[in-house]
Amino acid sequence: MTPRRYAQVDVFARRAGYGNPLAVVHDAQGLSDDDMARFARWMNLSETTFLLPPTDPEADYRVRIFTTTTELPFAGHPTLGSCHAWLAAGGKPRDADQVVQECGVGLVRVKRDGERLAFAAPPRRRSGPLDEALVTRIAAMLQVPRNDIIAHQHADNGPGWVAVMLRSAAAVLALKPRFGAEREIELGVVGAYPAADDRGKVGVVGAHSGGGDADFEVRAFFPSASGIAEDPVTGSLNAALAQWLIGEGRAPTTYVAAQGTAMGRAGRVYINCADDTVWIGGHVTAVIGGQVTL
């Protein structure tokens, strides 16, 4: 058993308690797969990460990302949170302009964007429209008419997301999904905000995060040990959504997504597409620092 530096951060929010929490274990050399998985289950957060020396000479550090049930090759809020923790612990990137993270999908670039960090969205492993039978099942899960889903897409960039778009942000917030046997589906839902009344409602929530008004409302549902859970703010999903929405002209090249509103959170994800790269940004707030013995 070795004492190791430990941090807990809140990602995609300026204030603790309004984003998506992440546990980060530094200097994880010597921990087995089972050690990491057991600690992640014990933490009972959506993800726990373990920082290691890189194996790729172009990377600054390597991260392994565990949920309570499995290891992920990539996830968005663990990328920003791990980078923030690595820098706060004295990490020095090879390139002053960016940090290079090594993870299961390869190398992911992270840059400073003012007060925020932003990662370059990795390529999607699968894209394209969903089968109609699956869309029908998703509509039943969400308890909405099939015609309320105006677009859909595979959004797999590590986690196996599928995504559907509803007619409005209000429709997204009104969802009361019912999950039966559909526990293999990792589902993201997105809806746009109009220019008037609905933006005002989010502005009240948005004031807590300092992010201002949002252009889209996003919700994410995924399998968990206890059944189906909702994720407060999801970087990987927002990365794939941005590639889809911008690529099809459904969103501008710069926009803000709100997520977590239905859970009492105030997550804000800042998307910017420049030079064919989609950057996914957000604030990271340090909450807990210390050490764990593992």
Buried (B, 14 or more C-beta within 10 A) or exposed (E): EEEBBBBBBBBBBBBBEBBBBBBBBBBBEEBEEEBBBBBBBEBEBBBBBBBBEBEEEEBBBBBBBBBBEEBBBBBBBBBBBBBBBBBBBEBEBEEEEBBBBBBBBEBBBBBBBEEBBBBBBBEBBEBEEBEEEBBEBBBBBBEBEEEBBBBBBBBBBBBBBBBBBBBBBBBBBEBEBEBEEBEEBBBBBBBBBEEEEBBEBBEEBBEBBBBEBBBBBBBBBBBBEEEBBBBBBBBBBBBBBBBBBBBEEBBEEEBBBBBBBBBEBBBBBBBBBEEEEBBBBBBBBBBEBEBBEB
